[in-house]
Amino acid sequence: MATSRGRAAAAGGGGTMSSLAEPPASRAPSRSPARTPALSPASGPSRCGGERRRNASDAGVDLGAVQETQLRSVDLNHVIKLLEDSDSKDLEREQLKTLKKVVKRFENGLPLKDLEQIIEILNLCAEKMNEQEAFTEPLCELIKLCGLPFQKKKSSDEVSYSVAVSKSIAQLGYLMRVPSSQVRIQICKCIVSFYNTELPRKLLSGYQPTSANYKIQMAELGGLAETLVLSLALVENQLTEKLWVLKALQHLSSSGVNCRLMMKAQAASRLCLYLNGVDPSGQLVFRSSEILWNLLENTSKEEVINQLSSLECVHALKDVFVDLLMHGFRHYDRQLRNDLLVIATLLAENPAAPMIESGFTKLLIVLATFTEVKIPNPLVKGLKLTYSYEDFEMKKLLFNVIGVLSKDPCAVPLLSENDVMPALLYYVKPNQKPGFHDWSAAQYEELQLHAIAILASVAPFLVDKYLSCQANTLLLVFLEWCVGQDPFFGQGNSFHGTGGRGNKLAQMRYSLRVLRSVVSLYDDAVNLNLCDQGAISQLLDILKYAANKSKEKEDAILLEIEADILFLLSALCENDLHRKELFSYEGVDILIPFIQIDPKKLYSGLGHNRLLFTALDCLWSCVIGCYIAEDYFLEKQGIFLLLDLLALKQKNLSNIILGILVEFCDNPKTPSHISTWRGEKDQTAANLLIQLWRQEELDLGVKRDQYGRLVDMKRPIASSFQKQQEVIPIPANCPSFAIMEISENIRAKLYSLLCKLGFENLPGLSAKDFVTLAIIRRYIDFKVGEVWNELCAELKEEFRPVGLDEEALKVISEVSEDTGRMVAALQTEVLESQHHQEIQEEQKAYKKIQAIHKQKEMVNKSWENFLTRTSNYEALKKAKRLQEKSIEASRCKSKTQNGAVHSTDIKGLGTTIGSGRLVTVESTPQLIGGPLAVTDLAHRKPSVYEGALKNIKRVKTLDSVNKDSVPVE
């Protein structure tokens, strides 16, 4: 059937092929495919077609409409069957005509529903191309159609045909197998056109273009990128085709999905090997490096570096870099050189990369230092920096490579041999003029700060070189310039220059980092060299300078500087009494304000937390152990400040503060300071320590009852985690879990501190505190019991003890349990005593309330009697008689011999209440011989003032007398 249809088609007979036949006027012999120009949507109709249209126009017949109707009825299934038929000259001609009609039919875009059949036609054409080159042009034209936006009838078509479309686009990659440069280039052009968002000038009737990213998404779904990477092997020796493939991959690599697909095909290593290929245009290196950058950005950096870590790839990268370095004079070449240098830096971070074996490491080190050390080297012979921006960037990148290489132990000897230390120390000197050499002032400052920052990374690995170059001296002189008054205005434009605009803080910051990196090695030679040059005194001056700056404006840079200086002082003074004495007075005065930090600042995020920790560390290292410094710290009420910090109950602070307090208690003056301290609500130090113990046990999950008493007598202080641990036999020289647990919480420090204070007569404790104190007092006994329990468990795990040993272990275990029971009994006694005391206090309070109520009743009764006397005359007289009788009964019965008798009654008084302040002084008669009888005072007239006072007293007396008076008969 296929043969008969092909024959009919070749003869131009009827049937289905009638729809593919051209109009009679168009049946003219066509030119050979080799001479016929490639068709495209933009190309016009053929000359014969134009003549036919003009003739039709003259005849008044619209042949264009007829042709459109015929083209609309193209049967793609029939085209496929036609292409599958046996080859013959006539059939080939008919197939080519039909393909041209298909191209003409879909010149504005392929419908999604027909795409699968179009791809099948492409594959059939590709098969025929092996023997018939005439199919090259229609194949290219069809591939070009795939670059146009696809057409859809409904919005849902994009989803409905997604699987078919993704497979169809994937077939474009497989067509790279066709051994035709024209076809391969057209495929790459088609892929590049995916990223062109221009819409076709004319749309199919009833269709609309798919979304702009639809093809890109389908390419990702179909795995086109992976296929295209694999096709690089087919075009390895064809430069033009290779560049087109790289251009297509460059577009595809903008997607993370495509980059992951490319990595499956080893894209990184394949591209790197092409870097040093012959290409006069330079596009090969440019496009390959761009794709490598996209792979680094969109996929796992480690995976890309692993693919580039072969010796061949490193050599290729080195060769291209050297070529661009020595012969690249264009701006574009220098940029490309810097891009490759960044990739080389990433390779240097991988210890598995053969950077040293390839000689790349040594080349980079020499490049980084040749302008500073001025030592001739054949690797850089004839190289000159132009001091352009790209060369400035390269210089910074080379410094960065030095920092990366310093982490590789194998590269450290190369750093030492190639004078890296003198090259970096070259920048540790004051800035004396606006610009050095041909760098601008801002560029030189940036290089200076970068070099000093790298020096901080390199110096710990090159200590011998560091000392031989007198780096400590250079840094101390440089720091002296930083705090000096020399006019200098930092630019502060770079990353390392942050916070250094208009000052020297950036230089100070990175110089201190260098010192911190070498001092933290605790190398005696380095530290001794620093101290011999007066580093302690100079560091204290710088710390004072930074502290004063912080008072003006506090920022993270100044806080970091202060923290670094405190760390340097700690490292230098630790375990050296003489250096602590140098620190003592001035150091303590500077240190006290750091300990007085506002607790709210600890969460500011600027670095106050770190500053406080370094200040406490400095206190521990520079003050404790030197009695002069300790006494001065106590005199400055430093212990009170530490306890104030401890009262914040911050877990990260409590550990170090308790350690400091325990060490301070070796000074006999310290316990009295601790006992004297009072916190909020008159809290004592003992109460604070016990509260911290309870909180620590709560965090550890130690079992206690609601009153804080012991619950588990066998393991009274074991944490919940400790109880979950299984018995594991360990060597004798390894600490057991019970011992390791001591260093993991603060209970041991609290016990030690309370031992220093004593467990008796501690002020400010409640009954609950005494219950907890009973446990703390026996902490060491309980801990010994835990160790014995571990020992017993390990012995039983390994073997069975003999009778006497087993009995001894049993007695030891019982002693621990007895201690627990004794403590529990004591706790119960304390609680009962407290309960009894509370009952007594309650009774006392009740009696006081009773007395108050009784007094109120008496007052009320007295008031009622008073009202009765004022309202009832008979009651008043009765009360008066009783009063007089009572007064009479209270008088002494024996009469005074030879003495005057003075009446105490007030005549005419009609009240029953006490009289007012009326005092009448009567002189003893002269006849009796009174003492006033013979004095002038008895006959002296009162003065005006005394007379007035007497009148005032008389008036007051009469008022008080008349207040409650009634007529008396």
Secondary structure, DSSP 8 states (H G I E B T S, - for coil): -HHHHHHHHHHT-SGGGGGTS--GGG------TTTS----TTS---HHHHHHHHHHHHHT--HHHHHHHHHHT--HHHHHHHHHS---HHHHHHHHHHHHHHHHHTTT--BGGGHHHHHHHHHHHHHHHTT-GGGHHHHHHHHHHHTS--EESSTTHHHHTHHHHHHHHHHHHHGGGS--HHHHHHHHHHHHHTT-----SS--TT-EE--TTHHHHHHHHHTHHHHHHHGGGTTTT-HHHHHHHHHHHHHHTTSHHHHHHHHHTTHHHHHHHTTTS--TTSHHHHHHHHHHHHHHHHS-HHHHHHHH-SHHHHHHHHHHHHHHHHH--SHHHHHHHHHHHHHHHHHHT-TTS-TTTTTHHHHHHHHHHHHHH----GGGTT------HHHHHHHHHHHHHHHHHTT-TTTHHHHHHTTHHHHHHTT-S---SS-STTS-HHHHHHHHHHHHHHHHHHGGG-HHHHHHTTHHHHHHHHHHHHTS---------SSTTTT-TTSSHHHHHHHHHHHHHHHTTT-HHHHHHHHHTTHHHHHHHHHHHHHHHHHH---HHHHHHHHHHHHHHHHHHTT-HHHHHHHHHHHHHHHHHHHT--GGGGGSSSSHHHHHHHHHHHHHHHTTT-HHHHHHHHHTTHHHHHHHHHTT--HHHHHHHHHHHHHHTTSTTHHHHHHH-B-GGG-BHHHHHHHHHHHHHHHHT--B-TTS-B--SSSTT--HHHHH-------TTS--HHHHGGGGSSHHHHHHHHHHH-SSS-SS--HHHHHHHHHHHTHHHHHHHHHHHHHHHHHHHH----HHHHHHHHHHHHHHHHHHHHHHHHHHHHHHHHHHHHHHHHHHHHHHHHHHHHHHHHHHHHHHHHHHHHH-HHHHHHHHHHHHHHHHHHS-SS--TT--------TT---SS---S--------TTTT-TTTTSGGGT----HHHHHHHHHHHHHHHHHHHTT-----
